[in-house]
Amino acid sequence: MATRVAFLDVARGVALLLMVVNHTARWWLGDAMEPGRSVLVYASVLVPGALFLLLVGFSLPLGRGGMARWVRRGVALAVAGIALNVVVFPDEPAWRGRVLQTIALSVVLLGPAVPLLRRPAARVATLAVAALAYVAYVASSPALNVWLGGHPGVAEVLFREFPPWPWLGVPLAGAALGWAWLERRGRGDGAERRLFTALAAIAATATWAYAAIDWSRAASPPLGFTRDVIVNDCWTPGAATLLLVAGGLALVLALAWWLTEVRRMTLRSLGVLGRAALMLYLLHHVVVVTAVSRGLGWRADGWIAYVAANVLLVVALVAVARVWRSIGRGGAWSRGGQLRTEPSSSASSSNAAAMRARV
């Protein structure tokens, strides 16, 4: 029977909730709700997509399977992304790239290579590659915008939401971090606690560094997408914002681990959201965009109505996730997106035996 790691499910649940807020802010708040709408859209986009990508990489060292299995999982995710485009965004190309397609590509490309990251030196090299890819992307973004104007097919597939360059660097970093955690799991010498304490310190340091940079430039340009890198009308965090994103990712992971592993809190609702993340990711798009925004034409006329609608939506998603799990489909995301937390055959037997089942 597949095992689960509670803090990873909780972190996925957090990612899903933040993504729901981002999408309802985009589709349920009208121009009359400015400037709060723009601030909420921007704030809620910083972490969830990157967190999903990080967790995919983090979970890769825990998975099993040869190249054929990685390809099947990647294809399943890519097909789900195409189906989402067809159903929810029928006016856009079905092959338009979104975060699911980037996740699918990361599974296919990184899954077979994950055993190579068992060595610390390989993990350091991986982080360096991810950093260099990001720097190159930022430096070449003006020229890239010009080039993509003459290559619309490439622009639609590879340079839309969370494009593989540079966003594959996030699951790369996640895979390195996943191996570092797996090595420390079960050693009994406090190594796992030290790892997550270091993540908490990174979260605090990155956030304070961002605040210092923001204060030094006197909030110019104002908080929003103009601070960052826009290629083909799609967002990637700029250098300063990257500190805020990294701090958010580190904070969610450290806090999820501390609450579940140290405080022994169950956090059942977040966990069940995390286990059904793929299904709920697809479903909430249909509800938010197709049914409510386009079908009913509804817009919130105030913050109270908006918050109440979000609460109702989240309660409904939790209920659906519980039903989904009760009928034996709770592992669909793990089958399709390599978010299963089975110990890898290449992991040490002591680490594998130390992993706690979270059913």
C-alpha positions, 0 to 999 in steps of 0.5 A: 500500500502506498504511504503518504507523508503528511507535511507534503499533503498539507503543503499541497493543500496550501498551494491549492488554496492559494491558487483558488484565491488567485483565480477567484480574485481574477475572475470574481472581482471586477474593476470596481474592486481596485486597487485591492483586486490587483494587490490580491491577484499579485500577492496570491500568484507569488507562491502557489504555482511555484509551490506545486512545482517544488513539491513535484521535484521534492517527491521525485526521490520517493517515487518508483518506476522506469522511463516508461512509467515517468512518460505515462505520468507526464503524458497523463498530466499533459492530457489533463492540461489540454482538456482544461484548455478545451473545457475552460478556455475554449477561445484559446489554443488547446496546446497553450502551455500552463503549469500542468504542462510544465509539471508534466515535462518536469516529471518526464525529464527529471524522473529518470535523472533523480537517482543521480542527485543522491550525491551532495555535489550533484545537488549543488551542481543542480542548484547552480544550473537552476540559478544560471538558467534563471539569470540567463532568462532575465538577461535575455528577456527583452530579446526573447520577447522580440523573437517570440513575436515571430514564432507564435507556435513556440510562444504558445506552447513553451512560453506561457504560464510557468514556461519550462525555461526558467521554471524547470529550475524549481522542481530541480531545486525541489528534487535536490531538497527532497534528497537532502530531506530523505537522507536525514529522515530517520537518522534520529540525530536531529538532522531532519529538524535542523534541515527544516530549521534552516528552511525557516531561517531562509524564509525569515532572511529572504523576507527581510532582504526583500523588505529592505530592498523594497524600502530602499527603492521607496516602492517604485515601481509600485507593488505589482507585475511591473516589478518583475519579468514579463515575457510573452505577457506572462510573469516570472518574478524579478530578482527582488521578488524571487526573494519573496517567493523563495521565502514563501516556499521555505516557510510553507514547507517548514511550517507544514513539517513543524505542525504535522511532525513536531506538533502532531496536528492532523490538519485533515482538511488541508491534507485531503485537499493535497491528496486530491490536488489534481482533481481539485485543480481541474474542478475549481477552474470549471467552477470559478471560470466556466460556471460562475464567471461565464455561466452566471456572469457573477461578480462580487460587489464587495469584499464581504460577498467575495470572502463568503463566496470563497469560503463556500467554494473551499468548503465544497472542495473539501467535501468533494475531496472527501467523497473522492477519497472515500470512493478510492480515487484519492491517489489519482494525483499521485498516479498522474503527477508523481506526487506519491510518497513511496520510498524509492528503491534507490533510497537506503533501507533505513530511510525507507523503514523510517518513513511514516505512513500517512493514510 
